[in-house]
Amino acid sequence: MSLSGAGTMSLSIALPAIMADLNVPEAQLQWISSAFALTNGCFLLLAGRLADVYGRKMVFVVGISWNALWNLVGGWMNNTAGLVVTRALAGVGSAACIPAGIGIIAATFSGRTRSSAFAAFSAGGPIGGGLGLIVGGLLTAYTSASWRAALWCFGGVAFAVAVAGYLVVVPDRHLDTDRRVDWIGAAIITIGLVLLQFSISDAESASNGWKTGYIIALLVLSVLMIAAFFVWEHYVETRTTRPPLMRLGLWTRARGKLAATYLVGGICWMGFTSMFFNATLFYQQVQMTGTIGAMLRFIPCCVSGLLCNVLVAKVIHLVPGQTLICIGIAATGLANVFFAIAPRDAIYWGLPFNAMWMVVLGADFLMAVGSVFVSTLALPEEQSVAGAVFQTLVQLGGALGLAFVGVVQTTIARKEQRTGVDHVTALLHGLRGGFWFGAGAAFTAGIIALVVLRGMGTYGGKTKEGSETETEKSISVEEVVEKRGEERV
């Protein structure tokens, strides 16, 4: 999780340097970041199933090694196409190790220990992102290799993690005894997600934007393929003896609360991801802070993210999950509002600083609590798949958020420029529109969580006998057990 965030953010802060070094056209610059997110989000579900079948430890080690390899190779690329391809291949490795890691945690730990482990896992996102910004900014600014040094640095760290995983991670438990893989379903959903995320990512740089013919065609085709995947999985689950790639029961458990958690994660991530993107532009193109100045302004995100996950590990057995999720999402929404109302010459220690430390609360509270909730309601042999579904919705939400924000920003900025406003002022107004969109997305997720996730309960509390257990107050243990038994049959 940390390496995924670190690799992405180290290149995000170095995009101006990459653009100058490789003569990247401005319209293609986004693909250096989008390529990784594209494959990372689209291969999660298949990787989760492979981890549950062939071994989470093996898939984790292979995935992180694959990521490391293509990080190192990417540092030697001398053209845009080569760098984009290596970033896409690195994303496949990240997609393999994330659900495998979730499955390892769920299968290895229980009770409060599991809650603490998931909190530590979720902390990897902000910590890795913060380290990526700091290390990437320093290496880009002060080494002769520039942005290439960042790729080589995190590639080497990834290889070290792969070795540590091989030596330290315990042997696999609770794997699915039926090792058949629904390759047809895997092909349908992977292709559908690739087409969806590609069309979303490429829409802004297409000749006619969202009105471009191939963008419309790919969007329609991707939606049809995703719908076909659910139909196919229902057929496999009810009419054949083969195990489905994803049990449809994952969307109906806990009276729909599990599906609501997926939805809340995707919508919240629209506001979270878009704010990071907008804040980078606000610092570097509106306030003209430069690469190092922008990097330093993101440090509170890293510190706050670490403290948030420590807090979650301490209170998740005391405070209902719904309360933690709603507080975090509200903080992310307010962070977007602070940037939306910040003036062009805003002092950093005012609204921007408070937005920086607040924005990660939504991501950290949601990911930590959501991961525990998902693992609690998932069967032992489907832990990686269940985690992969959650991660896929989150990744898709982030991609959609960036696409929608791009439309909002471009529309407002062009309208402002037609009235004679200077470029920086027009950009600022466009960014404000993007921040308001992010706030709206976060608050929408918060309303859904407030209404649907009622009675989510606490996790990892102590029983009268002193043993650790996970409780879900409005969902009886008998119901979950019965549901799991039905799905096994």
C-alpha positions as CSV (number, residue, x, y, z in Angstrom):
1,M,0.0,0.0,0.0
2,S,2.8,2.4,0.9
3,L,4.8,1.6,-2.2
4,S,1.8,2.1,-4.4
5,G,1.1,5.5,-3.0
6,A,4.8,6.5,-2.9
7,G,5.5,5.5,-6.5
8,T,2.4,7.4,-7.8
9,M,3.1,10.6,-5.8
10,S,6.8,10.7,-6.5
11,L,6.1,10.9,-10.2
12,S,3.1,13.3,-9.7
13,I,5.4,15.9,-8.0
14,A,8.0,15.4,-10.8
15,L,5.6,15.8,-13.8
16,P,7.0,19.2,-14.9
17,A,10.5,17.7,-14.9
18,I,9.3,14.6,-16.9
19,M,7.5,16.8,-19.3
20,A,10.7,18.8,-20.0
21,D,13.1,15.8,-20.1
22,L,11.0,13.6,-22.4
23,N,9.3,16.4,-24.4
24,V,6.0,15.1,-23.4
25,P,3.0,16.8,-25.0
26,E,0.7,18.4,-22.4
27,A,-2.2,16.3,-23.6
28,Q,-0.3,13.1,-22.9
29,L,1.2,14.1,-19.6
30,Q,-1.7,12.7,-17.5
31,W,-1.1,9.2,-18.9
32,I,2.1,8.9,-16.9
33,S,-0.1,8.8,-13.8
34,S,-3.2,7.4,-15.3
35,A,-1.5,4.3,-16.7
36,F,-0.6,3.0,-13.3
37,A,-4.1,3.7,-11.9
38,L,-5.7,2.1,-14.9
39,T,-4.1,-1.4,-14.5
40,N,-4.0,-1.2,-10.7
41,G,-7.7,-0.7,-10.6
42,C,-8.7,-3.2,-13.3
43,F,-6.7,-6.2,-12.2
44,L,-7.6,-6.2,-8.5
45,L,-10.6,-8.6,-8.7
46,L,-8.7,-11.2,-10.7
47,A,-5.7,-10.9,-8.5
48,G,-7.9,-11.3,-5.4
49,R,-9.3,-14.6,-6.7
50,L,-5.8,-15.9,-7.7
51,A,-4.6,-15.1,-4.2
52,D,-7.5,-16.9,-2.6
53,V,-6.9,-20.0,-4.8
54,Y,-3.1,-20.2,-5.3
55,G,-1.8,-18.6,-2.1
56,R,-1.9,-15.0,-0.8
57,K,1.8,-15.1,0.2
58,M,2.9,-16.3,-3.3
59,V,0.7,-13.7,-5.1
60,F,2.0,-10.9,-2.8
61,V,5.6,-11.7,-3.3
62,V,5.3,-12.1,-7.1
63,G,3.2,-8.9,-7.3
64,I,5.6,-6.7,-5.4
65,S,8.5,-8.2,-7.3
66,W,6.8,-7.4,-10.6
67,N,6.1,-3.9,-9.4
68,A,9.8,-3.5,-8.4
69,L,11.0,-4.8,-11.8
70,W,9.0,-2.3,-13.9
71,N,9.9,0.6,-11.6
72,L,13.6,-0.1,-12.2
73,V,13.0,-0.5,-16.0
74,G,10.9,2.6,-16.1
75,G,13.8,4.7,-14.9
76,W,15.7,3.9,-18.1
77,M,13.0,5.0,-20.5
78,N,13.8,7.8,-22.9
79,N,10.4,8.3,-24.5
80,T,6.8,8.9,-23.4
81,A,5.4,5.6,-24.7
82,G,8.1,3.5,-22.9
83,L,7.5,5.2,-19.6
84,V,3.7,4.9,-19.9
85,V,4.0,1.2,-20.7
86,T,6.3,0.5,-17.7
87,R,4.0,2.4,-15.4
88,A,1.0,0.3,-16.6
89,L,3.0,-2.9,-16.0
90,A,4.0,-1.7,-12.5
91,G,0.3,-1.2,-11.8
92,V,-0.4,-4.8,-12.5
93,G,2.1,-5.8,-9.8
94,S,0.5,-3.4,-7.3
95,A,-2.9,-4.8,-8.2
96,A,-1.6,-8.3,-7.3
97,C,-0.1,-7.5,-3.9
98,I,-2.9,-5.3,-2.4
99,P,-5.8,-7.8,-2.3
100,A,-3.2,-10.5,-1.3
101,G,-2.1,-8.3,1.6
102,I,-5.7,-7.8,2.7
103,G,-6.2,-11.6,2.6
104,I,-3.1,-12.2,4.6
105,I,-4.1,-9.8,7.4
106,A,-7.7,-11.2,7.5
107,A,-6.5,-14.8,7.7
108,T,-3.7,-14.2,10.2
109,F,-5.2,-11.9,12.8
110,S,-8.5,-11.6,14.7
111,G,-10.2,-9.3,17.1
112,R,-8.5,-6.1,18.1
113,T,-5.2,-7.4,16.6
114,R,-6.9,-7.6,13.2
115,S,-8.3,-4.0,13.6
116,S,-4.9,-2.7,14.5
117,A,-3.4,-4.6,11.5
118,F,-5.9,-3.1,9.1
119,A,-5.3,0.3,10.5
120,A,-1.6,-0.1,9.9
121,F,-2.3,-1.3,6.4
122,S,-4.5,1.7,5.7
123,A,-1.9,4.0,7.1
124,G,0.3,2.9,4.2
125,G,-1.6,5.1,1.8
126,P,-1.0,8.5,3.3
127,I,2.4,7.6,4.7
128,G,3.5,6.2,1.3
129,G,2.0,9.2,-0.5
130,G,3.8,11.6,1.8
131,L,7.1,9.8,1.5
132,G,6.7,9.7,-2.2
133,L,6.2,13.5,-2.4
134,I,9.1,14.2,-0.1
135,V,11.6,11.7,-1.6
136,G,10.4,12.3,-5.1
137,G,10.7,16.0,-4.8
138,L,14.1,15.9,-3.2
139,L,15.5,13.4,-5.8
140,T,14.0,15.3,-8.7
141,A,15.4,18.6,-7.5
142,Y,18.8,17.6,-6.2
143,T,20.1,14.6,-8.2
144,S,21.4,14.4,-11.7
145,A,19.1,11.5,-12.5
146,S,16.1,13.7,-11.5
147,W,12.8,11.8,-11.7
148,R,14.5,8.6,-12.7
149,A,16.2,8.4,-9.3
150,A,12.7,8.2,-7.6
151,L,11.7,5.2,-9.7
152,W,15.0,3.4,-9.0
153,C,14.7,4.2,-5.3
154,F,11.2,2.8,-4.8
155,G,12.0,-0.1,-7.1
156,G,14.8,-1.1,-4.8
157,V,12.6,-0.7,-1.7
158,A,10.0,-2.9,-3.4
159,F,12.5,-5.7,-4.0
160,A,13.5,-5.5,-0.3
161,V,9.8,-5.8,0.7
162,A,9.4,-8.8,-1.6
163,V,12.3,-10.6,0.2
164,A,11.0,-9.6,3.6
165,G,7.5,-10.9,2.6
166,Y,9.0,-14.3,1.5
167,L,10.9,-14.7,4.8
168,V,8.3,-13.3,7.3
169,V,4.8,-13.8,6.0
170,V,3.2,-16.9,7.6
171,P,2.1,-19.8,5.4
172,D,-1.4,-19.5,3.8
173,R,-4.5,-20.6,5.6
174,H,-8.2,-20.9,4.6
175,L,-7.6,-21.1,0.9
176,D,-10.4,-22.1,-1.4
177,T,-10.1,-25.9,-2.0
178,D,-11.7,-25.6,-5.4
179,R,-8.8,-24.1,-7.5
180,R,-10.8,-23.5,-10.6
181,V,-10.8,-19.9,-11.8
182,D,-13.7,-18.3,-13.7
183,W,-11.5,-17.1,-16.5
184,I,-14.4,-16.0,-18.6
185,G,-15.8,-13.8,-15.9
186,A,-12.3,-12.5,-15.2
187,A,-11.9,-11.5,-18.9
188,I,-15.3,-9.8,-19.0
189,I,-14.8,-7.7,-15.9
190,T,-11.2,-6.9,-16.6
191,I,-11.8,-5.7,-20.1
192,G,-14.9,-3.8,-19.0
193,L,-13.0,-2.0,-16.3
194,V,-10.1,-1.2,-18.6
195,L,-12.4,0.3,-21.2
196,L,-14.3,2.3,-18.6
197,Q,-11.2,3.7,-17.0
198,F,-9.5,4.3,-20.3
199,S,-12.4,6.3,-21.7
200,I,-12.7,8.3,-18.5
201,S,-8.9,9.1,-18.4
202,D,-8.7,9.9,-22.1
203,A,-11.9,11.9,-22.5
204,E,-10.3,15.3,-21.6
205,S,-7.4,14.9,-24.1
206,A,-9.6,13.5,-26.9
207,S,-10.3,15.8,-29.9
208,N,-13.9,16.6,-28.9
209,G,-13.7,15.7,-25.2
210,W,-16.6,13.6,-23.9
211,K,-18.4,14.1,-27.2
212,T,-15.7,12.2,-29.2
213,G,-17.1,9.2,-31.0
214,Y,-14.8,6.5,-29.6
215,I,-15.1,7.8,-26.1
216,I,-18.9,7.4,-26.2
217,A,-18.6,4.0,-27.8
218,L,-16.1,2.7,-25.2
219,L,-18.2,4.1,-22.3
220,V,-21.3,2.3,-23.6
221,L,-19.4,-0.9,-24.3
222,S,-17.7,-0.9,-20.8
223,V,-21.1,-0.5,-19.1
224,L,-22.6,-3.4,-21.1
225,M,-19.6,-5.6,-20.2
226,I,-19.8,-4.8,-16.5
227,A,-23.5,-5.6,-16.5
228,A,-22.7,-8.8,-18.5
229,F,-20.2,-9.8,-15.8
230,F,-22.9,-9.7,-13.1
231,V,-25.2,-11.8,-15.3
232,W,-22.5,-14.3,-16.0
233,E,-21.5,-14.6,-12.3
234,H,-25.2,-15.3,-11.4
235,Y,-25.2,-18.0,-14.1
236,V,-22.0,-19.6,-12.8
237,E,-23.2,-19.5,-9.2
238,T,-26.6,-20.9,-9.8
239,R,-26.3,-23.1,-12.9
240,T,-22.8,-24.6,-12.7
241,T,-20.6,-26.3,-10.2
242,R,-17.7,-24.0,-10.8
243,P,-16.9,-21.3,-8.2
244,P,-17.6,-17.7,-9.4
245,L,-14.9,-15.1,-9.6
246,M,-17.0,-13.0,-7.2
247,R,-20.0,-14.3,-5.1
248,L,-22.9,-11.9,-5.7
249,G,-23.7,-12.3,-2.0
250,L,-20.9,-9.9,-1.3
251,W,-23.3,-7.2,-2.4
252,T,-26.3,-8.3,-0.3
253,R,-24.8,-9.2,3.1
254,A,-25.7,-7.3,6.3
255,R,-28.9,-6.1,4.7
256,G,-27.1,-4.1,2.0
257,K,-24.6,-2.5,4.4
258,L,-21.7,-4.2,2.7
259,A,-22.7,-2.8,-0.7
260,A,-23.2,0.6,0.9
261,T,-19.7,0.5,2.2
262,Y,-18.4,-0.2,-1.3
263,L,-20.5,2.7,-2.7
264,V,-19.4,5.1,0.1
265,G,-15.8,4.3,-0.5
266,G,-16.1,5.0,-4.3
267,I,-17.9,8.3,-3.8
268,C,-15.7,9.5,-1.0
269,W,-12.6,8.8,-3.1
270,M,-13.9,11.2,-5.7
271,G,-13.5,14.0,-3.2
272,F,-10.2,12.7,-1.7
273,T,-8.3,12.1,-5.0
274,S,-9.5,15.2,-6.7
275,M,-8.4,17.4,-3.8
276,F,-4.9,16.1,-3.9
277,F,-4.7,16.8,-7.7
278,N,-6.3,20.3,-7.3
279,A,-4.1,21.2,-4.3
280,T,-0.9,20.4,-6.3
281,L,-2.1,22.8,-9.1
282,F,-3.1,25.4,-6.5
283,Y,0.3,25.5,-5.0
284,Q,2.5,25.2,-8.1
285,Q,0.4,27.1,-10.7
286,V,-1.5,29.6,-8.7
287,Q,0.8,30.4,-5.7
288,M,3.9,29.5,-7.7
289,T,5.6,27.6,-4.8
290,G,7.7,25.4,-7.1
291,T,8.2,21.6,-6.6
292,I,9.9,21.8,-3.2
293,G,7.5,24.3,-1.9
294,A,4.5,22.2,-2.9
295,M,6.2,19.1,-1.4
296,L,6.6,20.7,2.0
297,R,3.0,21.8,2.1
298,F,1.9,18.1,1.8
299,I,3.8,16.9,4.8
300,P,0.8,17.5,7.2
301,C,-1.1,14.8,5.2
302,C,1.6,12.2,6.0
303,V,1.7,13.1,9.7
304,S,-2.1,13.3,10.1
305,G,-2.5,10.0,8.2
306,L,-0.2,8.2,10.6
307,L,-1.9,9.6,13.7
308,C,-5.4,8.9,12.3
309,N,-4.6,5.2,11.9
310,V,-3.1,5.0,15.3
311,L,-6.3,6.5,16.7
312,V,-8.5,4.1,14.8
313,A,-6.6,1.1,16.1
314,K,-7.1,2.5,19.7
315,V,-10.8,3.3,19.4
316,I,-12.4,1.0,16.8
317,H,-13.5,-1.4,19.6
318,L,-15.1,1.5,21.5
319,V,-16.6,3.8,18.8
320,P,-19.2,2.5,16.3
321,G,-17.7,2.2,12.8
322,Q,-20.4,4.4,11.3
323,T,-19.4,7.3,13.6
324,L,-15.7,7.0,12.6
325,I,-16.6,6.9,8.9
326,C,-19.0,9.8,9.0
327,I,-16.5,12.0,11.0
328,G,-13.7,11.2,8.5
329,I,-15.8,11.9,5.4
330,A,-17.1,15.2,6.9
331,A,-13.4,16.2,7.4
332,T,-12.6,15.4,3.8
333,G,-15.6,17.5,2.7
334,L,-14.6,20.5,4.9
335,A,-11.0,20.3,3.6
336,N,-12.3,20.8,0.0
337,V,-14.5,23.7,1.2
338,F,-11.4,25.4,2.9
339,F,-9.6,25.3,-0.4
340,A,-12.6,26.4,-2.4
341,I,-12.9,29.6,-0.3
342,A,-9.1,30.2,0.1
343,P,-8.0,33.4,-1.7
344,R,-5.2,33.4,-4.3
345,D,-2.6,34.7,-1.8
346,A,-3.9,32.6,1.2
347,I,-1.4,32.2,4.0
348,Y,-0.5,28.5,4.2
349,W,-1.0,28.3,8.0
350,G,-4.6,29.3,7.6
351,L,-7.1,27.5,5.4
352,P,-4.6,25.4,3.3
353,F,-2.8,23.9,6.3
354,N,-6.1,22.9,8.0
355,A,-7.3,21.4,4.7
356,M,-4.1,19.4,4.4
357,W,-4.3,17.6,7.7
358,M,-8.1,17.2,7.6
359,V,-8.4,15.7,4.1
360,V,-6.8,12.3,5.0
361,L,-9.3,11.7,7.8
362,G,-11.9,10.5,5.4
363,A,-9.6,8.1,3.6
364,D,-8.0,6.7,6.7
365,F,-11.1,6.2,8.8
366,L,-13.0,4.8,5.8
367,M,-10.3,2.4,4.7
368,A,-9.5,1.1,8.2
369,V,-13.1,0.6,9.3
370,G,-14.3,-0.5,5.9
371,S,-11.6,-3.1,5.5
372,V,-12.4,-4.6,8.9
373,F,-16.1,-4.6,8.1
374,V,-15.5,-6.3,4.7
375,S,-13.2,-9.0,6.2
376,T,-15.7,-9.7,9.0
377,L,-18.5,-10.5,6.6
378,A,-16.4,-12.3,4.0
379,L,-15.9,-16.1,4.0
380,P,-12.4,-17.2,5.0
381,E,-11.7,-18.5,1.5
382,E,-12.8,-15.2,-0.2
383,Q,-11.0,-12.6,1.9
384,S,-8.8,-11.4,-0.9
385,V,-11.7,-11.2,-3.4
386,A,-13.8,-9.2,-0.9
387,G,-11.0,-6.8,-0.3
388,A,-10.4,-6.5,-4.0
389,V,-14.0,-5.5,-4.6
390,F,-13.7,-2.7,-2.1
391,Q,-10.4,-1.5,-3.6
392,T,-11.8,-1.7,-7.1
393,L,-14.7,0.6,-6.2
394,V,-12.3,3.0,-4.5
395,Q,-10.0,3.1,-7.5
396,L,-12.9,3.6,-9.9
397,G,-14.2,6.4,-7.7
398,G,-10.8,8.2,-7.8
399,A,-10.7,7.9,-11.6
400,L,-14.2,9.2,-12.0
401,G,-13.5,12.1,-9.6
402,L,-10.5,13.2,-11.6
403,A,-12.4,13.0,-14.8
404,F,-15.4,15.0,-13.5
405,V,-13.1,17.6,-11.9
406,G,-11.3,18.0,-15.2
407,V,-14.5,18.8,-16.9
408,V,-15.6,21.3,-14.2
409,Q,-12.2,23.0,-14.2
410,T,-11.8,23.2,-17.9
411,T,-15.4,24.5,-18.4
412,I,-15.1,27.2,-15.8
413,A,-11.6,28.3,-16.8
414,R,-12.5,28.6,-20.5
415,K,-15.6,30.6,-19.6
416,E,-13.6,33.0,-17.4
417,Q,-10.9,33.5,-20.1
418,R,-13.6,34.4,-22.7
419,T,-14.5,37.3,-20.4
420,G,-10.9,38.6,-20.5
421,V,-9.7,37.3,-17.1
422,D,-6.0,36.5,-16.9
423,H,-4.8,32.9,-17.1
424,V,-4.0,32.4,-13.4
425,T,-7.2,33.9,-12.2
426,A,-9.2,31.7,-14.6
427,L,-7.3,28.7,-13.4
428,L,-8.0,29.6,-9.8
429,H,-11.7,29.9,-10.5
430,G,-11.6,26.5,-12.3
431,L,-9.8,24.9,-9.3
432,R,-12.4,26.3,-6.9
433,G,-15.1,24.6,-9.0
434,G,-13.2,21.4,-8.7
435,F,-12.9,21.8,-4.9
436,W,-16.6,22.4,-4.6
437,F,-17.2,19.2,-6.6
438,G,-14.9,17.3,-4.2
439,A,-16.8,18.7,-1.3
440,G,-20.1,17.7,-2.8
441,A,-18.9,14.2,-3.4
442,A,-17.6,13.8,0.1
443,F,-20.8,15.1,1.7
444,T,-22.9,12.8,-0.5
445,A,-20.9,9.8,0.7
446,G,-21.4,11.1,4.3
447,I,-25.1,11.3,3.9
448,I,-25.3,7.7,2.5
449,A,-23.1,6.4,5.4
450,L,-25.3,8.3,7.9
451,V,-28.5,6.8,6.6
452,V,-27.5,3.3,5.4
453,L,-24.7,2.2,7.8
454,R,-26.7,2.7,11.0
455,G,-25.9,0.1,13.6
456,M,-22.5,-0.8,12.1
457,G,-21.2,-1.5,15.6
458,T,-17.7,-1.8,17.0
459,Y,-15.0,-4.3,16.3
460,G,-12.4,-6.2,18.3
461,G,-14.0,-5.7,21.7
462,K,-13.6,-8.1,24.7
463,T,-16.1,-10.7,25.6
464,K,-17.0,-11.5,29.2
465,E,-14.5,-14.4,29.1
466,G,-11.8,-12.0,28.1
467,S,-11.3,-13.3,24.5
468,E,-11.2,-11.1,21.5
469,T,-14.2,-10.9,19.2
470,E,-15.7,-8.8,16.5
471,T,-19.2,-7.4,17.0
472,E,-21.6,-6.0,14.6
473,K,-24.4,-4.8,16.8
474,S,-27.4,-4.7,14.4
475,I,-26.4,-7.8,12.4
476,S,-26.7,-10.9,14.5
477,V,-23.9,-13.5,14.4
478,E,-26.5,-16.1,13.6
479,E,-27.5,-14.2,10.5
480,V,-24.0,-14.0,9.2
481,V,-23.3,-17.6,9.9
482,E,-26.5,-18.7,8.2
483,K,-25.7,-16.6,5.2
484,R,-22.2,-17.9,4.9
485,G,-23.6,-21.5,5.1
486,E,-26.1,-20.8,2.4
487,E,-23.3,-19.4,0.1
488,R,-21.0,-22.4,0.7
489,V,-23.8,-24.7,-0.4
